Amino acid sequence: MAARVVLVAGFTQHDVADELWRASPESALVRHDLSGLAEGVVRRWKDGTLTVLELAHGCVSCTLRLDLVPLLEGIDGRVIVHLDPMLEPEAVCFALAETEVEVEAVVTVVDTATWLDDATGTDSLADRGMRAAENDERTVAQVVVGQAEFADALVLTGEPDPVLTAVLDRLSPTAPREPATGDVAALLDAIAPSARRGEIDDGFGSLLFGRPPLEPAHGVAVVHFTDRRPFHPMRLHDSIGVLLDGVVRVRGRVWIASQPDAALWLESAGGGLRVGNLGPWEGEQDQEVVVITRSADPAHVLAALRSALVTDEELGLITELDFADPFTDWHEELEL
């Protein structure tokens, strides 16, 4: 017995989950409130019944592992799960990956009035009084971009301007969109067969998921960078400012000269940056970086990445050089 789950994410208040529940009367509706998570308190509603949970360790992973996953494993049928605004659906799908629970779809609500400012701003969740734990250093941009990027379908709260449309075309190119005033339930039928539906990739595949348009539109562009030479660790570190200013999203699988066997992962949104380790290269070091710019000059971003590569002379001496590496103690192990 296991559930078929529709995850509904979004950083704004909305009733999309309730609409989907009403359109599927045989389904269950689960909603979490994590506003008290830092104090170890989680409130959960299932079909309107409130349960207050007290966790020894107030964290998102504990909420998923100790409550949501066991709950869904015990339900047979469709479940509409309305995620707390601070939750990213990819983390939920990762927690469900080893279970029999099927992710039918991920639907994200985009507030057209605030999303683009949030996605390119520097506010942290702590600045908004929303962090999930004392050590939660995520930015609002990381959350809203992650929610939209991982979505199989998008619900828009209003009419998007051309810039927002151009960003979403490149961030989530295959996701059908529907206004919140439209037929949200029908949106599930419009999801492409090739949609993720909760599948977690390992970071070694193409980073141009869904084949986003590469030509610029309304000042929004995609920089697609590949090269067979490694990065110089200090020069890559020094170029990070370029990758954060005027940029909506960076995702990159990179090879640095000081760690030749490790595939590192760079991911940023707004002013937030995450660096991790994907593990050993599965073959050749096929590094790839994809940058979605809003106001940054794509040529400037591309030049910064190219200038961070090792030179021909450094490449010839690569086994003899001792590179200073600021990434050695910076990155964390990524569980993708």
Secondary structure, DSSP 8 states (H G I E B T S, - for coil): --EEEEEEEESS---HHHHHHHHSTTSEEEEEE-TTGGGTEEEEEETTEEEEEE-SS-SHHHHIIIIIHHHHHT--EEEEEE--TT--HHHHHHHHTTSS-EEEEEEEEE-TTTHHHHHH---BTTTTT--SSTT---BHHHHHHHHHHT-SEEEESS---HHHHHHHHHHSTT--EEETTS-HHHHGGGS-TTS-TT----S-S-S-TT----S-BTTBEEEEEEESS-B-HHHHHHTHHHHHTTEEEEEEEE-BTTSTTEEEEEEEETTEEEEEEEEE-SSS--EEEEEEESSS-HHHHHHHHHHTB--HHHHHTTTT-----TTTTT-EE---
